[in-house]
Amino acid sequence: MGITLKGVAPDMIANNLNPSQPIHPGEMIKDEIEYRGISQKDLATEIGIPASVLNAVLNGKRAVTTEYALLLEAALGIEADIWLKIQSDYNKQVARSNPSFMERINRIRKVAAFI
């Protein structure tokens, strides 16, 4: 469900649009730590994970798990729920952009409509 405004088509409201390329939360975390002048190595040490793991998260090769989100919350003061919501939205957008998966979803919807 998105935002609705009287007289405005839902697909014309910016908050209802999805970016053409999903944005992984790691990209936002990377921007945040760069803005604060924190190195990836220092942050990894502070939160107790290998630098290679943090780098994989920041480069969108690993998901922001609940544990990572809580560690980042402790280190950066940004609520874990924010990172988890962004990760969830990213996961949904990636799934919806997969044609074979969406074909599967549509087949299920057709069958379910007859039940």
C-alpha positions as CSV (number, residue, x, y, z in Angstrom):
1,M,0.0,0.0,0.0
2,G,1.3,3.4,-0.7
3,I,0.4,7.0,-0.1
4,T,-2.8,8.3,-1.7
5,L,-3.8,11.8,-2.6
6,K,-7.1,12.8,-3.9
7,G,-6.9,13.5,-7.7
8,V,-3.3,12.2,-8.0
9,A,-2.5,8.8,-9.5
10,P,-0.6,6.6,-7.0
11,D,2.2,6.0,-9.5
12,M,2.8,9.8,-9.7
13,I,3.6,10.1,-6.0
14,A,7.4,10.0,-5.3
15,N,7.0,7.9,-2.1
16,N,5.2,5.2,-4.0
17,L,7.9,4.7,-6.6
18,N,10.7,2.2,-6.5
19,P,14.2,3.1,-7.8
20,S,15.1,1.4,-11.1
21,Q,18.1,-0.1,-9.3
22,P,17.5,-1.5,-5.7
23,I,19.6,0.3,-3.2
24,H,21.3,-2.0,-0.7
25,P,21.5,-0.7,2.9
26,G,25.2,-1.3,2.8
27,E,25.6,1.6,0.4
28,M,23.9,3.9,2.9
29,I,25.9,2.6,5.8
30,K,29.1,3.2,3.7
31,D,28.0,6.8,3.0
32,E,27.3,7.3,6.8
33,I,30.7,6.1,8.0
34,E,32.5,8.0,5.2
35,Y,30.6,11.2,6.3
36,R,31.7,10.6,9.9
37,G,35.3,9.9,8.9
38,I,35.2,6.3,10.3
39,S,37.3,3.7,8.4
40,Q,35.7,0.4,7.6
41,K,38.5,-1.3,9.5
42,D,37.9,0.8,12.6
43,L,34.2,0.2,12.5
44,A,34.7,-3.6,12.0
45,T,37.0,-3.7,15.0
46,E,34.7,-1.7,17.1
47,I,31.7,-3.9,16.4
48,G,33.7,-7.1,16.5
49,I,33.3,-8.5,13.0
50,P,36.0,-9.2,10.4
51,A,36.7,-6.3,8.2
52,S,36.1,-8.5,5.1
53,V,32.5,-9.2,6.4
54,L,31.8,-5.5,7.0
55,N,33.2,-4.7,3.5
56,A,30.9,-7.4,2.0
57,V,27.9,-5.8,3.7
58,L,28.9,-2.3,2.6
59,N,29.3,-3.4,-1.0
60,G,25.9,-5.2,-1.1
61,K,27.4,-8.7,-1.2
62,R,26.0,-9.6,2.3
63,A,22.7,-8.8,3.9
64,V,22.3,-6.6,6.9
65,T,21.2,-9.2,9.5
66,T,19.5,-8.4,12.7
67,E,22.8,-8.9,14.5
68,Y,24.7,-6.6,12.2
69,A,21.9,-4.0,12.5
70,L,22.0,-4.1,16.3
71,L,25.8,-3.8,16.2
72,L,25.6,-0.8,13.9
73,E,22.9,0.7,16.1
74,A,25.3,0.5,19.1
75,A,28.2,2.0,17.1
76,L,26.4,4.7,15.0
77,G,23.3,5.5,17.0
78,I,21.0,4.8,14.1
79,E,18.1,2.4,15.0
80,A,18.5,-1.2,13.9
81,D,14.9,-1.1,12.6
82,I,15.9,1.4,10.0
83,W,18.6,-0.9,8.5
84,L,16.3,-3.9,8.7
85,K,13.5,-2.1,6.9
86,I,15.8,-0.9,4.2
87,Q,17.2,-4.5,3.8
88,S,13.6,-5.9,3.6
89,D,12.6,-3.4,1.0
90,Y,15.8,-4.2,-1.0
91,N,15.0,-7.9,-0.8
92,K,11.5,-7.4,-2.0
93,Q,12.5,-5.2,-4.9
94,V,15.2,-7.8,-6.0
95,A,12.6,-10.6,-5.8
96,R,10.0,-8.6,-7.7
97,S,12.6,-7.8,-10.5
98,N,13.2,-11.5,-11.0
99,P,10.9,-12.5,-14.0
100,S,10.9,-16.3,-13.2
101,F,10.0,-15.6,-9.6
102,M,7.2,-13.2,-10.6
103,E,5.9,-15.8,-13.1
104,R,5.7,-18.3,-10.2
105,I,3.9,-15.7,-8.0
106,N,1.4,-15.0,-10.8
107,R,0.7,-18.7,-11.3
108,I,0.0,-19.1,-7.6
109,R,-2.3,-16.1,-7.6
110,K,-4.3,-17.6,-10.5
111,V,-4.7,-20.9,-8.7
112,A,-5.6,-19.2,-5.4
113,A,-8.3,-17.1,-7.2
114,F,-10.2,-20.3,-7.9
115,I,-10.0,-21.7,-4.4
